[in-house]
């Protein structure tokens, strides 16, 4: 099945959980740094992503794993996204089926002030590391995760470094931290 066919199947099976896709910001054709070829968001990828309501995400993901027509047995990534300080946070699951050789991206948006969503650790054991990383760096709490603790930052680190409102500390336990340097600065 193509991602478009998979999305259509999910829209028919779970119409109550399908959300309107949020508007993406306008993408400038001119990159910040001169490159041989500008980086531009692919219209094909955007068309094939599906946005679901957070209360239905786990049910849809379970269906994707268990339905024989789909059999999404491989979890590539769980990504936590902070689009903008004023917007909800996002979670994206990227899945594929080894048997059927198809893939899909499922997105959801969750409240910034209470960023919780059910864990899929029991569906795909590989979600363990992905959910811990997303918790550590973006602050999204995966309810039901058996060992949700920091994985990259120190246990007593303040804040979540990939949040737009994060302020990089000048020191950690009296040790000066390095200046944050952007790749294009």
Backbone torsions as a table, in degrees:
resi	resn	phi	psi	omega
1	UNK	NA	146.6	175.0
2	UNK	-83.4	160.5	176.6
3	UNK	-57.2	-34.6	178.9
4	UNK	-65.5	-41.5	177.9
5	UNK	-66.3	-38.5	177.9
6	UNK	-64.8	-44.3	178.0
7	UNK	-60.8	-40.5	178.9
8	UNK	-64.2	-41.7	176.7
9	UNK	-60.2	-43.9	179.2
10	UNK	-66.6	-37.7	178.5
11	UNK	-64.5	-35.6	178.5
12	UNK	-75.3	-38.1	-175.9
13	UNK	-79.3	-36.1	-175.6
14	UNK	-128.2	57.3	-176.4
15	UNK	-62.7	-28.3	-178.3
16	UNK	-71.2	-17.9	-176.7
17	UNK	-105.4	-4.2	-178.9
18	UNK	-81.7	129.0	-178.7
19	UNK	-106.5	157.1	173.4
20	UNK	-68.0	137.2	178.1
21	UNK	-69.7	130.2	178.8
22	UNK	-66.1	152.5	178.3
23	UNK	-69.5	134.1	177.0
24	UNK	-87.8	145.7	179.0
25	UNK	-65.1	155.9	178.0
26	UNK	-62.7	132.9	-178.5
27	UNK	-100.2	127.4	179.1
28	UNK	-82.3	139.5	178.9
29	UNK	-73.8	-24.3	-176.5
30	UNK	-89.6	119.7	179.1
31	UNK	-74.0	160.4	-179.8
32	UNK	-68.6	-29.3	179.6
33	UNK	-122.1	141.0	-179.5
34	UNK	-59.9	130.5	178.6
35	UNK	-134.6	157.9	176.5
36	UNK	-62.4	-33.5	-178.8
37	UNK	-139.6	126.2	-178.2
38	UNK	-65.0	147.3	176.0
39	UNK	-88.6	120.1	-177.2
40	UNK	-129.5	137.1	178.8
41	UNK	-62.1	136.4	-177.7
42	UNK	-81.3	125.7	177.5
43	UNK	-65.5	-30.6	-179.7
44	UNK	-64.9	-46.7	-179.5
45	UNK	-63.1	-44.5	-179.3
46	UNK	-61.4	-38.7	-178.4
47	UNK	-67.4	-28.0	-174.2
48	UNK	-97.1	2.5	173.5
49	UNK	-87.0	148.4	179.6
50	UNK	-122.4	131.3	178.4
51	UNK	-103.6	128.2	-178.3
52	UNK	-120.9	160.1	176.1
53	UNK	-74.2	143.2	-175.8
54	UNK	-60.3	-31.8	-179.4
55	UNK	-68.8	-16.8	179.1
56	UNK	-109.1	-0.7	-174.7
57	UNK	-60.3	-47.6	-177.5
58	UNK	-64.5	-41.5	179.2
59	UNK	-62.3	-42.0	178.6
60	UNK	-66.5	-43.6	179.9
61	UNK	-64.6	-38.1	176.4
62	UNK	-62.8	-42.6	178.0
63	UNK	-61.5	-43.2	179.7
64	UNK	-60.4	-35.6	-179.8
65	UNK	-75.5	-41.5	-169.3
66	UNK	-91.4	-26.4	-177.6
67	UNK	-68.5	128.1	-176.4
68	UNK	-63.9	-29.5	178.6
69	UNK	-68.9	-25.2	-175.1
70	UNK	-106.1	-56.3	176.0
71	UNK	48.4	54.7	178.1
72	UNK	-76.3	93.4	-174.4
73	UNK	-99.4	-1.7	-176.9
74	UNK	-126.7	118.6	176.4
75	UNK	-94.9	113.0	179.4
76	UNK	-78.9	-46.4	-174.9
77	UNK	-161.8	152.7	165.4
78	UNK	-121.8	120.8	-176.7
79	UNK	-116.1	132.1	172.2
80	UNK	-99.3	134.8	-174.0
81	UNK	-130.8	132.9	172.0
82	UNK	-110.0	100.3	-175.1
83	UNK	-71.6	-43.7	-174.6
84	UNK	-162.4	151.0	-178.7
85	UNK	-57.5	-30.5	-175.7
86	UNK	-93.8	-1.4	-175.3
87	UNK	-109.0	162.0	173.5
88	UNK	-64.3	160.1	175.3
89	UNK	-78.8	160.3	179.4
90	UNK	-121.6	152.0	172.7
91	UNK	-130.5	133.9	178.2
92	UNK	-127.1	129.7	173.5
93	UNK	-106.7	126.1	176.8
94	UNK	-108.4	119.4	-172.9
95	UNK	-127.1	154.8	171.0
96	UNK	-146.7	163.1	176.7
97	UNK	-113.2	121.7	179.1
98	UNK	-69.6	-40.9	-178.3
99	UNK	-66.6	-46.8	-175.0
100	UNK	-92.0	-11.0	179.2
101	UNK	57.1	47.1	173.2
102	UNK	-132.2	166.8	-175.4
103	UNK	-141.4	164.7	176.8
104	UNK	-158.4	151.6	172.2
105	UNK	-116.9	127.7	177.4
106	UNK	-114.6	126.2	-179.5
107	UNK	-114.8	153.5	169.4
108	UNK	-148.0	161.1	176.1
109	UNK	-119.3	135.4	179.9
110	UNK	-127.3	154.4	-175.7
111	UNK	-60.6	135.6	-180.0
112	UNK	-66.8	-35.5	-176.7
113	UNK	-80.0	-16.4	176.5
114	UNK	-143.8	72.1	-173.3
115	UNK	-79.6	80.4	179.5
116	UNK	-124.8	146.3	177.6
117	UNK	-155.2	148.4	-179.8
118	UNK	-63.8	145.3	177.6
119	UNK	-74.6	151.3	173.2
120	UNK	-115.0	20.6	-178.9
121	UNK	-57.8	-35.9	-179.7
122	UNK	-76.5	-19.4	178.0
123	UNK	-84.3	-48.9	176.7
124	UNK	-126.9	105.9	179.3
125	UNK	-55.7	-26.1	178.2
126	UNK	-64.1	-15.6	179.2
127	UNK	-66.3	-16.7	-179.3
128	UNK	-51.0	-58.5	-177.4
129	UNK	-66.7	-42.9	-178.6
130	UNK	-61.1	-44.0	-179.5
131	UNK	-68.9	-37.1	177.1
132	UNK	-66.0	-40.8	178.5
133	UNK	-64.7	-43.6	179.2
134	UNK	-64.3	-40.1	175.7
135	UNK	-62.3	-46.8	-176.3
136	UNK	-64.0	-47.0	-171.5
137	UNK	-90.9	-28.4	-176.6
138	UNK	-115.9	-20.6	177.2
139	UNK	88.8	18.9	178.4
140	UNK	-86.9	126.7	-177.4
141	UNK	-95.2	124.9	179.4
142	UNK	-98.9	104.7	-177.4
143	UNK	-65.4	130.0	179.0
144	UNK	92.6	-1.3	177.7
145	UNK	-70.3	132.8	-173.5
146	UNK	-73.7	-16.9	-174.9
147	UNK	-149.5	54.2	-175.0
148	UNK	-79.9	95.4	176.1
149	UNK	-144.1	167.7	-177.6
150	UNK	-58.2	146.2	-178.2
151	UNK	-123.5	-26.2	-179.4
152	UNK	-113.0	-41.3	178.7
153	UNK	-88.2	160.7	176.7
154	UNK	-62.4	151.8	-177.7
155	UNK	-57.0	-31.9	-178.3
156	UNK	-99.9	16.4	179.4
157	UNK	-67.2	138.2	179.6
158	UNK	-91.0	130.3	174.2
159	UNK	84.3	-175.9	-176.7
160	UNK	-129.6	110.9	-168.1
161	UNK	-59.9	-22.3	-179.2
162	UNK	-95.6	8.3	175.2
163	UNK	-81.4	145.1	-179.9
164	UNK	-64.8	-28.1	-178.7
165	UNK	-91.5	7.8	-178.6
166	UNK	-72.6	135.2	176.0
167	UNK	-111.4	117.5	-177.2
168	UNK	-66.3	126.3	-177.6
169	UNK	-71.0	150.1	178.4
170	UNK	-83.2	-20.1	176.4
171	UNK	-151.9	160.2	178.3
172	UNK	-133.4	114.7	-176.6
173	UNK	52.0	42.3	177.8
174	UNK	81.9	-2.2	179.4
175	UNK	-98.6	124.6	179.1
176	UNK	-63.1	138.2	176.7
177	UNK	-93.4	158.8	178.6
178	UNK	-72.1	152.5	176.9
179	UNK	-67.0	134.7	177.5
180	UNK	-70.5	124.7	-178.8
181	UNK	-117.8	127.9	176.9
182	UNK	-84.2	150.2	-178.0
183	UNK	-62.7	-26.8	-176.3
184	UNK	-109.7	18.2	-178.4
185	UNK	-96.6	NA	NA
